[in-house]
Amino acid sequence: MKLSASQGISGWSIRDIASELDVVPSVIYHYYANKEALCDAVVDQVFTEITVPDQSLAWKDWFTQMAHNLRPVLLTYHGITDRLARGKFTETFLPTLDAAYNKLLEAGFGDKAPLAYTIISTAIIQAIAARNLRSINQREDPHDLKNMLARLQPMMSKSVGLSQIIGAYLKPLANPELEETMSAQYFDLMVATILDGVEHVLLPQAQPGNPGKKPSLG
């Protein structure tokens, strides 16, 4: 957990763990078959730090609170978002998944609940993962906004859209004093937009007698 917080879950090795504990690596392998098994144990422990919202909340309030509970924990242990995106979660995650799925069923999504869950969870996880790419502890190809801006700067005169996006969002975001506030505001707006979109586009398709337009999954 300590190394995952400082280096990311993909930033340490079994040898690093052994060194921290002042033992030989074979001691670690006595308890864990490989690094993947140890990563699963870290994911298990991380999920004990995430509070599942009260089931009495309305479904959009529940998902909003869940997103806010997930973000600080998954920002602390960066790299876990990549595992979740690849389906590398453990049984510890199942109660959270079922709680979310039940909220969608209660809201009336019916047979659209799996699609609604996938859209919402993917958007939340990817937004947190994108913020993790700029973490000071990100070892694998960290996203440097200043380098990105330097690359895009020469193209600003050729695109009104790019110029506006850089001036209004990307340039302020590259300011360390503004980055976290702007990132949090973006996250809140993204969550609200996704939930409203799912409500207004997908939920009507789940109503009896109104199948609606079939969504394109391509």
N, C-alpha and C positions, 0 to 999 in steps of 0.2 A: 504494500500500500504506500509506504514511504517513497520508494523508488518510482512507483507509477505516478505519484503526485509531482515529483521533481523532474522525471525524465519521460513520462508517458509510459503506457503499458507495453509499448513495443520497444522502449528505449533501454531496457535492462535485460541481462542474460542470467541464466542459472548460476554462472560463475560469479556474477555481481552479487546475487543473493547470498551465495556461500561466503563471499568476502565480507559482506555486512555482518553475517552471523559468526564469522571467524571459524568456519568449518570447511571441510573439503566438499566439493560438489556432490560426491556420492551420498552424502548425508541427505541432501535435498531430494535426490532421486529415490531415496528410501520411502519418502512420503508422496512424491509426485512423479508420475511416469515421465513427464516431459514439461517443457515450458507451457505448452498449450493447457495442460491440466492445472498448472499454477495460475495461469491467466484466468481460467474459469473460476478459480477460488477467489481471485481478486475481484472479479465481476460480482460474485456472490456477496462478498463483503461490502462492496460499493452499494449494492442495491439495498442493503440494510440501512443505509444512510438516507434513503429517499422515502419521504412520507407520502403515502397514498391518500388523496383527498377524501373527505367525508362523502359517502355515497348518497347522502341526502341532497347534495348540490345539484342544480340543474346541469344538464349535460355539457353545455358550453362553459359554464363556470367551472365544472369539474376538470375539463381538459385544459382550461386556462391555468388553473391552480397546479395541475400535474406538470404542465410545461415549466412553470415557475419553480417547482420543486426539483425537477430534473436538471435544469440548466446549471445552477451553481455546483452541483455534485459532479456532473459530467465535464464541466470546465476544469474542475480540480484534477480529475483523473483523465487527462486527455488521451485519446486513442480508443477508449471504450466505445465511443460513438461509431468508430469504424467497425468494431466487432458487432455491434448491434445492427448496423446496416447490412452486414453479411449474414445475419441470422445467428451469430455466435453468442446467444444468450443462454442462460442456464435455467434450471427449474425455479430458482429464486425469483425470476422475473414473471413467472406464470400468474401469480395472484394479481399483479399489476395489469397484465394483459387482459385477464378475465374481468377485472373491475372496469377497465375501459370498454371492453366489448359489451358488458352488461349495460353500461350507460347509453351506448348507442342503440341497443335493443329497446331500452326504456323510452328513448327519444322517438322510436318509431321507424328506425332505419330498416328493420326486417332483414330481407335477404341482401340488402345493400350495406349491411353493417361491416362485412369483411372489407369491402372496397373503401368505405368511410374510414375505418380504422387504419388501413394501409396509407391512405392519402394523408391523414392527420399525423400519424407517427413518423412517416418518412419526412414530412416537412419539418417537424420539430427536431428530429435527430440530425438532419442535414444542416439546419440552421446552427445548431450547437457545434457540429463538426466544422463548419466554415469558420466559426469564431476560434475554435481550437487551433486551426491552421496558423493563426497569428500569435499563438502562445509563445512566450519567451522560452518555454521549455520544449517546444516542438523541435525535434532533432531531424526529422525526415522532411527535407524540402519545405521549410517554413515559408508561409506566404508573407512577403515583405511588401507592404503597401507603398512605401517610398520608392522601391525599385520599380513597381508596377506603374506608378505615376510618371516616373522618369521615362519609361518606355512609351507610355501613351501620350505624353506631352506634345511631341511633334505632330500628332494626328489631330489635336484639338482644333486647329484652324480649318480642318477639312470636314468637320462634323459638328453641327450645332448640338445634336443630341449628346455626343460624347463630351463636348465642352461643358454642357449644363450638368451632366451627371458627375463629372469630376469636380466642378466648382461647388455644387450644392451638396454633394455627399462624400465622394471618395477623398477629396483633399482634406476636409474637416476630419474625416475618419482616421486619416493618417496622423493626426495630432494626438499624441499620447494622453493629453489632458482631456480630450473629448471622446476618445475611442470607446471606453466602456459605457459611458452614458448613451452614446449614439447606438452602440451595439445592442444595448438593452432595449432602447426604444424601438429599434428595427425588429427585434425579436417579438416584442409585444404586438407590434403592428402586423407582423407576419402571422402570428398565431390567431389574432382576431380575424384577419382576412381569410385564412384557411377555414376556420370554423364557420364564418358567415357564408363562404362559398359552398362548403359542403351542405350547410343547412338549406340554402336557396336553390342549389342545383341538384344535389343528390337526394335529399330527403323527399321532395315531391315525387320522385320516381318510385319511391317505396310505398306510396299510398295506394290502397286498394282501388282498382279500377282506373288508375292513372299511371301506366308503366313509363310514360315519358319517353324521351329520346334515349336510345341506347348509347351509353358512353363509349367513346373509342378508347381501347386499351392499347392501341398500336403505338 
